[in-house]
Amino acid sequence: MALNLVFLGPPGAGKGTQAKKFAAGRAIPHVSTGDMLREAVAAGTELGRQAKAVMESGALVGDDIIIGVVRERLARPDAREGFLLDGFPRTVPQAQALDGIMSGRAPLIVVDIAASDEELVRRLTSRRVCSACGANADVPAPGQPVPTACAKCGGALTQRADDREEVIRERLRVYARDTHPLLDYYRGRPTFRTVDGAQSPDRVAADLAAAIEDAARG
Ligand SMILES: [Zn+2]
């Protein structure tokens, strides 16, 4: 049976990293709407031009544009045996459109990678980037100090302006507000699972694999 997956999770829960790794391991496409929009903008396609105009106006790209992108992507042959959606759906109308796209296909398995705000704030305020080579430093485990020098080149590590605590708390608040209705939309389904994202990345990966296997068995 095709493995049709949606990963949900707040910023800092490791969703993108886990999604990339899981999709590669199962040889299914990792469909990140953020990546697809950035690529479309860079390539200057019709969609890219539309998305760029919206983003430059400071607005979020609308449901109709994103739904069109996803519909087209999931219709490609490499998504026939499954896919992993990352960054979509973000709203209930998007989730309803996805259900329409999925009619006649294997049921969606939706996994929420959850973590407490305190752990997410700790991780996100610990993020550092090298001022010399641009590499991202590994986020320290709980109780470990935040690194100050780049492991690759020894350059000084700095914090991005949008990784300051007040900015992060606002981002998490907006995420919770927007995602709450989406979780309510999916929670009652037999193929909905929650995984504890506050664990080590290896532990989260193991729990994800087990949860997905369990959901796929029905
Ligand atoms: Zn460096």
Residues whose N, C-alpha, C, O or C-beta is under 5 A from the ligand:
A	BS01	ZN	C130 A132 C133 G134 A135 C150 K152 C153 G154 G155
